[in-house]
Amino acid sequence: MLECPSEPLAAMARLAGSGLFGDYVVYERPGAWTFAGGVLGEVVLDAGAVRTRWPDRPPST
């Protein structure tokens, strides 16, 4: 965990705009912000299918 003395929204925007991560997600909860950058695995859901992708494994549907 990292304490952020600046405004959390501004810090998240700087991380997202840094160019260090192709994909990222920001989670906001009361009193806490979380930034997750990069992709380790992927799960995609839509109305008709679930697709997964993990390193060193073929994609599955």
Summary of the structure (lengths in Angstrom):
residues: 61
radius of gyration: 15.2
end to end distance: 34.8
largest distance: 44.4
contacts: 99
relative contact order: 0.15
helix: 16%
strand: 34%
